[in-house]
Amino acid sequence: MLGVEEVWSRIEGLAATLEGLTVSGGEPLEQLPAVLALLERVRRSSRLSVILFTGWTFEQVCSLRQAPALLSCVDLLVAGPYDCSRRRPGGLRGSSNQTLHFLTGRYTLADVLEVPEAEFLITPSGEILCTGVDGSGALAGVIDRTGEGPPS
């Protein structure tokens, strides 16, 4: 297990090449003291943006004793549990019940809507790397439309 200072040291080493930090699950707020300590360090010592994904509702987050400190370290909060029956490809929300909370002027709704459903990188060896809110579902959609899958 890594401590906050070791995680910060790794982030700091990459900070010049990053726009920001995304914190997602498991459930980050189940580790609130460590997450808060890390985000306070990011805010105090860098210009990195912070996006936090939580399965908790915005109301649940706001009911935390540490909510003011936490929210002051976050630029965009994506709140609410993922609900596969309300899947919503594209943007940063995985399902339509999740809510977006722009806590600073760093990001706008337009920025969120520009985020693709997934990104595929093909390495020189032919390995396919997929990132995104629902990368595996996006790959299945590509395969369904083309009738072809990745090379064996």
C-alpha positions in Angstrom: 0.0 0.0 0.0 1.3 3.5 -0.8 1.0 6.5 1.5 -0.2 9.9 0.5 3.3 11.3 0.2 4.5 8.5 -2.1 1.4 8.9 -4.3 2.0 12.7 -4.4 5.7 12.2 -5.3 4.7 10.1 -8.3 2.1 12.6 -9.4 4.5 15.5 -8.9 7.1 13.7 -11.1 4.5 13.6 -13.9 2.8 16.9 -13.3 4.5 18.8 -16.1 3.0 16.4 -18.6 -0.5 16.2 -17.1 -3.5 18.4 -17.2 -5.1 17.0 -14.1 -5.9 14.1 -11.8 -8.9 11.9 -11.9 -9.9 10.1 -8.8 -12.3 7.2 -9.3 -13.2 3.9 -7.7 -13.7 1.5 -6.1 -15.3 4.2 -4.0 -12.8 6.9 -3.3 -14.8 8.4 -0.4 -14.5 5.2 1.6 -10.9 6.3 1.9 -11.8 9.9 2.6 -8.9 10.9 5.0 -6.3 9.8 2.5 -8.1 11.1 -0.6 -8.6 14.5 1.1 -5.0 14.7 2.2 -3.9 13.9 -1.4 -6.2 16.4 -3.0 -5.2 19.1 -0.5 -1.6 18.4 -1.5 -2.5 18.6 -5.2 -4.2 21.9 -4.7 -1.5 23.4 -2.5 1.5 22.2 -4.6 0.4 22.1 -8.3 -1.8 23.6 -11.0 -3.4 20.2 -11.8 -7.1 20.0 -12.2 -9.1 17.4 -10.2 -12.1 15.4 -11.3 -13.6 13.1 -8.7 -16.0 10.3 -9.5 -18.1 8.9 -6.6 -21.0 6.5 -6.4 -22.4 8.6 -3.6 -25.1 11.2 -4.4 -24.2 14.9 -4.2 -26.4 15.2 -1.1 -24.5 12.4 0.6 -21.2 14.0 -0.2 -22.4 17.4 1.1 -23.5 15.7 4.3 -19.9 14.8 5.2 -18.2 16.8 7.9 -15.2 17.2 5.6 -17.4 18.2 2.6 -16.3 21.9 2.5 -12.6 20.9 2.5 -13.1 18.1 -0.1 -15.2 20.2 -2.5 -12.7 23.0 -2.3 -10.1 20.6 -3.8 -12.3 19.4 -6.7 -13.0 21.1 -10.0 -15.6 18.6 -11.3 -17.5 16.1 -9.2 -19.3 13.3 -11.0 -21.8 12.0 -8.4 -24.2 9.0 -8.2 -24.0 5.3 -8.6 -23.6 3.8 -12.0 -26.8 2.2 -13.2 -26.3 -0.1 -16.2 -30.1 0.2 -17.1 -29.5 3.9 -17.6 -26.2 3.6 -19.5 -25.3 6.8 -21.3 -22.3 6.6 -23.6 -20.2 9.7 -24.2 -19.2 12.5 -21.9 -18.1 11.6 -18.4 -21.3 10.2 -17.0 -21.7 6.4 -17.3 -25.4 6.5 -16.6 -28.1 9.2 -16.8 -28.7 9.3 -13.1 -25.2 10.6 -12.4 -24.9 14.3 -11.8 -22.2 16.8 -12.8 -21.1 19.5 -10.3 -18.8 22.1 -11.7 -17.2 23.5 -8.6 -14.7 25.9 -10.2 -14.5 27.5 -13.6 -11.9 25.0 -14.8 -14.3 22.9 -16.8 -17.6 23.5 -18.5 -20.4 21.3 -19.8 -18.9 21.7 -23.3 -15.7 20.2 -22.1 -17.5 17.2 -20.6 -19.5 16.6 -23.8 -16.3 16.6 -25.9 -15.0 13.6 -24.0 -15.3 10.5 -26.3 -17.0 7.4 -25.1 -13.7 5.5 -25.4 -10.2 5.8 -26.9 -8.4 3.0 -28.6 -4.7 2.8 -28.9 -3.0 0.1 -31.0 0.5 -0.6 -30.0 3.3 -1.5 -32.5 2.8 -5.1 -31.5 -0.9 -5.0 -32.3 -2.1 -4.9 -28.7 -5.3 -2.8 -28.4 -5.5 -0.6 -25.3 -8.9 0.9 -24.5 -9.7 3.7 -22.1 -12.9 5.5 -21.3 -16.1 5.4 -19.3 -17.3 2.2 -21.1 -14.4 1.2 -23.3 -15.3 -2.5 -23.5 -18.9 -1.6 -24.6 -17.5 0.8 -27.2 -15.2 -1.9 -28.6 -18.2 -4.3 -28.8 -20.1 -1.6 -30.8 -17.3 -1.2 -33.2 -17.1 -4.9 -33.7 -20.9 -5.2 -34.2 -20.9 -2.4 -36.8 -17.9 -3.7 -38.8 -18.4 -7.4 -38.3 -14.7 -7.7 -37.6 -13.0 -8.0 -34.3 -9.4 -7.3 -33.4 -6.7 -9.4 -34.9 -6.1 -12.7 -33.2 
